[in-house]
Amino acid sequence: MKKVVFGAGLLLALVAAVAFAQPVKQVAPAPVDAKINWLSWEEAMTAMDKAPKKMFIDVYTDWCGWCKRMDASTFTDPAVIKHMNENYYAVKFNAEGQADQQYKGRTLSYQSGGNRGVHQLAVVLLNGRLGYPSFVYLDEDQNSIKVSPGYKTPDVLLAEMKTISGSSN
């Protein structure tokens, strides 16, 4: 008899727990094709001529492990993707790229030296403080707003982008 009463009590407790449990909040995953609309430097300059808005420049190198981690984690976050695409022209710029680039009426080039060379545009954008990854925010007139060095988690990058864009989205 004790076993039956115990079993019934246990069953009643289980039913009550399920009935009063709070539903788990589901976070909708980002669509499979959702990604940051990365532009080349040239594409961003053309876009700025047609419809100026702030720029976000990811200054990276091919050998940078933290840059690759940003690509795999932070830049795949749905909230980061949404805010970036709505508020910035996003540019990936290889600091060791060899193609000449135009910026503010100047032609900037790759400069070899030491074990690795560096592109003059990276030097200009980063104010001579080369470290990767680094992120540069430019205003609508292509003037520097901020240089932000180092790896960022999605929440940190999103907060930074929102502050600079002046948007709470």
C-alpha positions as CSV (number, residue, x, y, z in Angstrom):
1,M,0.0,0.0,0.0
2,K,2.9,2.4,0.8
3,K,4.4,1.8,-2.6
4,V,1.1,2.6,-4.3
5,V,0.7,5.9,-2.3
6,F,4.4,6.8,-2.9
7,G,4.0,6.1,-6.7
8,A,0.8,8.1,-7.0
9,G,2.5,11.0,-5.1
10,L,5.5,10.9,-7.3
11,L,3.3,10.8,-10.4
12,L,1.3,13.8,-9.1
13,A,4.5,15.7,-8.4
14,L,5.8,15.1,-11.9
15,V,2.5,16.2,-13.5
16,A,2.5,19.4,-11.3
17,A,6.1,20.1,-12.3
18,V,5.4,19.8,-16.0
19,A,2.1,21.8,-15.7
20,F,3.7,24.8,-13.9
21,A,7.0,24.8,-15.6
22,Q,7.9,28.0,-17.5
23,P,8.2,27.5,-21.2
24,V,11.8,27.7,-22.5
25,K,12.4,30.8,-24.5
26,Q,13.3,29.8,-28.0
27,V,15.8,32.0,-29.9
28,A,15.2,31.8,-33.6
29,P,18.4,30.8,-35.4
30,A,19.8,33.1,-38.1
31,P,18.8,32.0,-41.6
32,V,21.4,29.8,-43.1
33,D,22.3,32.4,-45.7
34,A,22.5,35.3,-43.2
35,K,25.9,36.8,-43.2
36,I,27.6,40.2,-43.1
37,N,27.6,41.9,-46.5
38,W,31.4,42.3,-46.7
39,L,32.6,44.7,-49.4
40,S,36.0,45.3,-50.9
41,W,37.6,48.7,-50.2
42,E,36.8,49.7,-53.8
43,E,33.2,48.6,-53.5
44,A,32.8,50.5,-50.2
45,M,34.3,53.7,-51.7
46,T,31.8,53.5,-54.6
47,A,28.9,52.9,-52.2
48,M,30.0,55.9,-50.1
49,D,29.9,58.1,-53.1
50,K,26.3,57.1,-53.9
51,A,24.9,56.8,-50.4
52,P,27.2,57.8,-47.5
53,K,27.0,56.0,-44.2
54,K,29.4,54.8,-41.5
55,M,32.0,52.2,-42.4
56,F,33.3,49.3,-40.3
57,I,36.7,48.0,-41.4
58,D,38.1,44.7,-40.2
59,V,41.8,45.0,-40.6
60,Y,43.2,41.5,-40.6
61,T,46.0,39.3,-41.9
62,D,45.9,35.7,-43.3
63,W,48.1,34.4,-40.4
64,C,46.1,35.9,-37.5
65,G,44.5,33.3,-35.4
66,W,42.2,35.7,-33.5
67,C,41.1,37.1,-36.9
68,K,39.9,33.7,-37.9
69,R,38.2,33.2,-34.6
70,M,36.3,36.5,-35.1
71,D,35.2,35.2,-38.6
72,A,34.0,31.9,-37.1
73,S,32.2,33.2,-34.0
74,T,31.6,37.0,-33.7
75,F,30.9,37.7,-37.3
76,T,28.4,34.8,-37.5
77,D,26.3,36.1,-34.6
78,P,22.8,37.0,-35.8
79,A,22.6,40.2,-33.9
80,V,26.0,41.3,-35.1
81,I,25.1,40.5,-38.7
82,K,21.8,42.4,-38.5
83,H,23.3,45.5,-36.9
84,M,26.3,45.6,-39.2
85,N,24.3,45.2,-42.4
86,E,21.7,47.9,-41.3
87,N,24.1,50.5,-40.1
88,Y,27.5,50.1,-41.8
89,Y,29.3,49.4,-45.0
90,A,31.4,46.5,-43.8
91,V,34.9,46.1,-45.3
92,K,37.5,43.3,-44.8
93,F,40.9,44.7,-45.4
94,N,44.0,42.5,-45.5
95,A,46.8,44.5,-44.0
96,E,49.3,42.6,-46.1
97,G,47.3,42.9,-49.4
98,Q,49.3,44.1,-52.4
99,A,46.8,46.0,-54.5
100,D,47.0,49.8,-54.5
101,Q,44.1,51.5,-52.8
102,Q,42.7,55.1,-53.1
103,Y,41.9,57.0,-49.9
104,K,41.2,60.7,-49.6
105,G,42.8,61.5,-52.9
106,R,46.0,59.5,-52.2
107,T,47.2,56.2,-53.7
108,L,48.4,53.9,-51.0
109,S,50.5,50.8,-51.7
110,Y,52.0,47.7,-50.1
111,Q,55.4,48.2,-48.6
112,S,57.7,45.3,-48.2
113,G,60.0,45.1,-45.2
114,G,61.2,42.7,-42.5
115,N,59.6,39.3,-42.4
116,R,56.3,40.7,-43.7
117,G,55.3,43.9,-45.4
118,V,52.3,46.0,-44.7
119,H,49.9,48.0,-46.8
120,Q,50.1,51.8,-46.3
121,L,46.3,52.0,-46.0
122,A,46.5,49.7,-42.9
123,V,49.1,52.0,-41.4
124,V,47.0,55.1,-42.1
125,L,43.7,53.5,-40.8
126,L,45.4,52.1,-37.6
127,N,47.4,55.3,-36.9
128,G,50.6,53.3,-37.2
129,R,49.6,50.9,-34.4
130,L,49.6,47.6,-36.2
131,G,47.9,44.8,-34.4
132,Y,45.4,42.2,-35.6
133,P,42.5,42.0,-35.6
134,S,41.8,45.7,-35.4
135,F,38.5,47.5,-36.3
136,V,38.2,51.0,-37.7
137,Y,35.1,53.0,-37.7
138,L,34.8,55.8,-40.3
139,D,32.1,58.4,-40.5
140,E,30.1,59.4,-43.6
141,D,33.0,61.6,-44.8
142,Q,35.5,58.8,-44.3
143,N,37.1,60.4,-41.2
144,S,38.2,58.1,-38.4
145,I,35.8,57.8,-35.5
146,K,37.6,55.1,-33.6
147,V,40.2,52.4,-33.9
148,S,39.3,49.3,-31.8
149,P,42.0,46.7,-31.5
150,G,41.7,43.1,-30.4
151,Y,39.4,40.1,-30.4
152,K,35.8,40.9,-29.5
153,T,33.0,38.6,-28.4
154,P,29.6,39.2,-30.1
155,D,28.1,41.1,-27.2
156,V,31.1,43.4,-26.8
157,L,31.3,44.1,-30.6
158,L,27.6,44.7,-30.8
159,A,27.6,47.2,-27.9
160,E,30.5,49.0,-29.5
161,M,28.8,49.2,-32.9
162,K,25.6,50.4,-31.4
163,T,27.4,53.2,-29.5
164,I,29.2,54.4,-32.6
165,S,26.2,54.1,-34.9
166,G,23.9,55.8,-32.4
167,S,21.4,53.1,-33.0
168,S,19.7,50.8,-30.4
169,N,18.7,48.2,-33.0
